[in-house]
Amino acid sequence: MLNGLLVAYLALPAFIVTLGALTYLRGTAYALTDGQPLIAEGELGFRLLGNGNIAAIPSPVVVMVLTYLAVWFILERTTFGRHIYAVGGNVEAARLAGIKVRRVLLKVYLLAGLTAGLAGVMFAARVESGQPRAGEGYESARSPRSSSAAPRCSAGGAGSTARSWGRSSSVSSATAWS
């Protein structure tokens, strides 16, 4: 939520805010754990979330499909989804159309944080521990489709799914990096 507030209401660059949050949160993780992994103990269903099966389908796959369907529904079937596309396409035009751009940006950052948190929980359940160094180095990894040395985290952003000549969709967003 803090990232969304900084980007939407203080108009700070999203890339800088994201890297700042990465640095702050990574440092917090190291400080709280002394750089050591936290091992999950007990049988509270945590292990099943990362390594279990639901009707012979791995539970992470089920969570992924459910998450994708929820995001698809939001983007394709709600007014909020249309507002997301409008803000991603042209912020000024969306504002002139009466869309509360700051509110949409804040909600998008909240949803992004929610899905990132879900991914973190799924990863921790999969490896049955909390790894303070997990994901280290991904912020500078190259995209498989990129012909430049641009970092992966700078490849996205509002309107980045419009690779199909002005027509973006949740399907093109989900398959953009596959």
C-alpha positions, 0 to 999 in steps of 0.5 A, spaced: 500 500 500 505 504 501 508 503 494 501 505 491 500 511 495 507 514 493 506 513 486 499 515 486 499 521 490 506 523 491 507 522 483 514 518 485 516 514 479 514 507 480 521 504 478 524 508 483 519 506 489 519 499 487 527 498 488 526 503 494 521 498 497 525 492 495 532 494 498 528 496 505 524 490 505 530 485 503 534 489 509 528 488 514 528 481 512 535 480 513 535 484 520 529 480 523 532 473 521 539 474 521 540 472 514 538 465 516 532 461 513 526 460 518 524 452 518 516 451 518 515 446 523 508 442 524 502 440 520 498 446 519 496 445 512 502 449 510 506 443 507 500 441 503 499 448 500 506 448 497 507 440 495 500 437 496 495 435 490 487 437 489 484 431 485 491 429 482 493 436 480 498 440 484 496 445 489 500 450 486 497 449 480 490 450 482 492 456 486 495 459 480 489 457 475 484 460 481 488 467 481 488 467 474 481 466 473 480 472 479 484 477 475 481 475 468 474 476 471 476 483 474 480 485 468 474 483 463 468 483 467 468 489 471 468 497 471 474 497 475 478 492 470 476 497 464 479 503 468 485 499 469 486 498 461 484 506 461 489 508 466 494 503 463 493 506 456 493 513 457 493 516 464 491 523 461 485 521 457 482 516 463 483 522 468 479 527 462 474 521 462 472 522 469 476 516 472 479 517 479 486 515 476 489 515 483 484 511 486 485 506 480 493 506 481 492 505 489 488 499 488 492 496 482 498 496 487 494 493 492 492 487 488 499 487 485 502 486 493 496 481 494 498 477 488 506 478 490 504 476 497 500 470 495 506 468 491 511 468 497 506 464 501 506 459 495 514 459 495 515 458 502 510 452 503 513 449 497 520 449 500 517 449 507 521 455 510 522 462 509 528 464 505 531 471 506 535 471 500 530 468 495 529 471 489 535 475 490 538 477 483 531 476 479 531 484 479 537 484 474 535 478 470 534 479 463 527 477 460 527 471 455 524 475 450 528 482 451 533 483 446 536 488 450 540 488 457 534 491 460 532 489 467 526 484 467 523 489 473 523 495 468 520 491 462 513 492 465 508 497 467 502 500 465 500 499 458 506 494 457 501 488 455 499 492 449 504 488 444 498 486 440 498 493 436 493 496 441 489 490 443 491 488 450 487 483 454 488 478 460 490 473 456 496 477 452 498 479 459 498 472 462 502 469 456 507 475 455 513 472 458 512 465 457 
